[in-house]
């Protein structure tokens, strides 16, 4: 079977069209996404967060991170996230925007917790992101606190041991006294069990006569 010139030309045209469509998508000149709008979130750090990461509104995916850039305004280096949200995703004013971790793989995403209120965030609004709590940093803080606690416990035990050593004779005497008192109480209890009438009767002593004047 011979390949005709028409087939060759047709294949070439199709490949050219596919290449143009790919270039249009890759350069962002062709946008077929559904209607939506952009808002911006500013962070000091975005540990592990990547472009195209999902954006959740109260747990429901409503968009993605469209772009990320560094800002050097006001003598401070910060990260500005450009979020794209579905047209129907309406966020009430003063929301909490935080970075969360999804699943066991540790994929980061943006969580928007919409608060109560009548007004909604408008397109183009710049929001302040909630600082991200890094798990590694928390573990380091926990280890540091644990070391401090153990140091204090060891210091306390050393103080107690020193006190015991310094007062060993006094403590020994106290223990002996307690043992003697315990033994006396046991003997008294045993005697009362055998002779319970002793609790009811007491030997009356005769009153002493006063000397005559």
C-alpha positions as CSV (number, residue, x, y, z in Angstrom):
1,X,0.0,0.0,0.0
2,X,1.5,3.3,-1.1
3,X,1.2,6.4,1.0
4,X,-0.2,9.1,-1.1
5,X,1.0,12.7,-1.1
6,X,-2.4,13.8,0.2
7,X,-2.0,11.5,3.3
8,X,1.5,12.9,3.9
9,X,0.2,16.5,3.8
10,X,-2.8,15.7,6.0
11,X,-0.6,14.0,8.6
12,X,1.8,17.0,8.6
13,X,-1.1,19.5,9.0
14,X,-2.5,17.5,12.0
15,X,0.9,17.4,13.7
16,X,1.3,21.2,13.2
17,X,-2.1,21.8,14.7
18,X,-1.3,19.6,17.7
19,X,2.0,21.5,18.2
20,X,0.3,24.9,18.0
21,X,-2.4,23.8,20.6
22,X,0.3,22.5,22.9
23,X,2.3,25.8,22.6
24,X,-0.8,27.8,23.3
25,X,-1.5,25.9,26.4
26,X,2.1,26.0,27.7
27,X,2.4,29.7,27.1
28,X,-1.0,30.4,28.7
29,X,-2.4,32.2,25.7
30,X,-5.2,29.6,25.3
31,X,-7.4,29.4,28.4
32,X,-10.3,26.9,28.4
33,X,-10.9,26.8,32.1
34,X,-14.3,27.5,33.5
35,X,-15.2,31.0,34.7
36,X,-13.7,32.1,38.0
37,X,-11.7,34.9,39.7
38,X,-8.5,35.5,41.5
39,X,-7.6,36.5,45.0
40,X,-4.1,36.8,46.6
41,X,-2.6,35.5,49.8
42,X,0.6,36.7,51.4
43,X,2.9,34.5,53.5
44,X,6.3,34.8,55.1
45,X,7.0,31.1,54.3
46,X,5.3,28.5,52.1
47,X,7.2,25.3,53.1
48,X,6.6,22.6,50.5
49,X,3.7,24.4,48.8
50,X,3.8,24.1,45.0
51,X,2.1,25.8,42.1
52,X,-1.1,24.1,41.0
53,X,-1.7,22.9,44.5
54,X,-5.5,22.6,45.4
55,X,-7.4,25.3,47.2
56,X,-10.1,24.1,49.6
57,X,-13.0,26.1,51.0
58,X,-14.2,24.6,54.2
59,X,-12.8,21.2,53.0
60,X,-14.2,21.4,49.5
61,X,-11.9,21.9,46.5
62,X,-12.8,25.1,44.8
63,X,-9.6,26.2,42.9
64,X,-5.9,26.0,42.7
65,X,-2.7,28.1,43.1
66,X,-2.2,29.8,39.8
67,X,1.1,31.5,40.5
68,X,3.7,32.2,43.2
69,X,6.1,35.1,43.4
70,X,8.5,36.7,45.8
71,X,7.8,40.3,47.1
72,X,10.5,42.6,48.5
73,X,8.3,45.4,49.6
74,X,8.6,47.2,52.9
75,X,12.1,45.8,53.7
76,X,10.7,42.3,54.1
77,X,10.8,39.3,51.9
78,X,7.4,37.6,51.5
79,X,5.6,35.2,49.2
80,X,2.5,36.2,47.3
81,X,0.2,33.4,46.1
82,X,-2.3,34.0,43.3
83,X,-5.3,31.8,43.8
84,X,-7.8,31.0,41.1
85,X,-11.3,30.1,42.5
86,X,-14.4,28.8,40.9
87,X,-17.0,31.4,40.0
88,X,-19.5,29.9,42.5
89,X,-17.0,29.8,45.4
90,X,-17.9,32.8,47.6
91,X,-15.7,33.6,50.6
92,X,-17.1,35.6,53.5
93,X,-14.9,38.5,54.7
94,X,-12.1,37.9,57.2
95,X,-11.5,34.2,56.4
96,X,-8.7,32.1,57.9
97,X,-6.3,31.1,55.1
98,X,-3.8,28.4,56.1
99,X,-1.4,25.8,54.7
100,X,-2.4,22.2,55.4
101,X,-1.0,18.8,54.6
102,X,-3.0,16.3,52.6
103,X,-2.8,12.5,53.3
104,X,0.3,10.4,54.1
105,X,2.3,11.8,51.2
106,X,2.5,15.2,52.8
107,X,1.1,17.2,49.8
108,X,0.5,20.8,50.8
109,X,-2.7,22.7,49.9
110,X,-4.4,25.9,50.8
111,X,-7.4,25.7,53.3
112,X,-9.8,28.7,53.4
113,X,-12.1,28.6,56.5
114,X,-14.8,31.1,55.7
115,X,-16.2,32.9,58.8
116,X,-19.6,34.3,59.4
117,X,-20.8,37.6,58.0
118,X,-22.9,39.2,55.3
119,X,-20.2,40.5,53.0
120,X,-18.0,38.5,50.7
121,X,-14.4,38.8,49.6
122,X,-14.2,40.6,46.2
123,X,-12.0,39.5,43.3
124,X,-8.5,40.9,43.6
125,X,-8.5,41.0,47.4
126,X,-5.2,40.5,49.2
127,X,-5.5,38.3,52.3
128,X,-3.0,37.6,55.1
129,X,-2.1,33.9,55.4
130,X,-2.0,32.2,58.7
131,X,1.6,31.1,59.6
132,X,2.4,27.5,58.8
133,X,3.3,25.2,61.7
134,X,6.1,23.0,60.5
135,X,6.0,19.5,62.0
136,X,9.8,19.3,62.1
137,X,10.0,22.6,64.0
138,X,7.3,21.4,66.5
139,X,9.3,18.2,67.1
140,X,12.5,20.2,67.8
141,X,10.6,22.4,70.3
142,X,9.1,19.3,72.0
143,X,12.6,17.7,72.3
144,X,14.0,20.9,73.7
145,X,11.2,21.1,76.3
146,X,11.7,17.4,77.1
147,X,15.4,18.0,77.8
148,X,14.7,20.9,80.0
149,X,12.1,18.9,82.0
150,X,14.5,16.0,82.4
151,X,17.2,18.4,83.6
152,X,14.9,19.8,86.3
153,X,13.8,16.3,87.4
154,X,17.4,15.1,87.7
155,X,18.2,18.3,89.7
156,X,15.2,17.6,92.0
157,X,16.2,14.0,92.5
158,X,19.7,15.0,93.4
159,X,18.4,17.5,96.0
160,X,16.1,14.8,97.5
161,X,19.0,12.3,97.6
162,X,21.2,14.8,99.3
163,X,18.5,15.6,101.9
164,X,18.0,11.9,102.6
165,X,21.8,11.4,103.1
166,X,22.1,14.4,105.4
167,X,19.3,13.3,107.6
168,X,19.6,9.6,107.4
169,X,19.9,9.1,111.2
170,X,16.9,11.2,111.9
171,X,14.8,9.5,109.2
172,X,15.9,6.1,110.6
173,X,14.8,7.1,114.1
174,X,11.5,8.3,112.9
175,X,10.9,5.0,111.1
176,X,11.8,3.1,114.3
177,X,9.3,5.3,116.3
178,X,6.6,4.6,113.7
179,X,7.3,0.9,113.9
180,X,7.1,0.9,117.7
181,X,3.9,2.9,117.7
182,X,2.4,0.6,115.1
183,X,3.3,-2.4,117.2
184,X,1.8,-0.9,120.4
185,X,-1.4,-0.1,118.5
186,X,-1.6,-3.7,117.2
187,X,-1.2,-5.0,120.8
188,X,-3.8,-2.6,122.1
189,X,-6.3,-3.6,119.3
190,X,-5.7,-7.3,120.0
191,X,-6.3,-6.8,123.7
192,X,-9.5,-4.9,123.1
193,X,-10.7,-7.7,120.8
194,X,-10.1,-10.3,123.6
195,X,-11.5,-8.0,126.4
196,X,-14.0,-5.6,124.9
197,X,-15.5,-4.9,128.3
198,X,-12.4,-2.8,129.1
199,X,-13.8,0.0,126.9
200,X,-17.0,0.0,129.0
201,X,-15.6,0.0,132.5
202,X,-12.8,1.9,134.1
203,X,-11.3,1.4,137.5
204,X,-12.4,4.2,139.8
205,X,-9.8,5.6,142.0
206,X,-10.8,6.6,145.5
207,X,-10.6,10.4,146.1
208,X,-7.8,11.4,148.3
209,X,-8.6,13.0,151.6
210,X,-7.7,16.5,152.2
211,X,-5.3,17.0,155.2
212,X,-7.0,18.5,158.2
213,X,-6.2,22.1,159.0
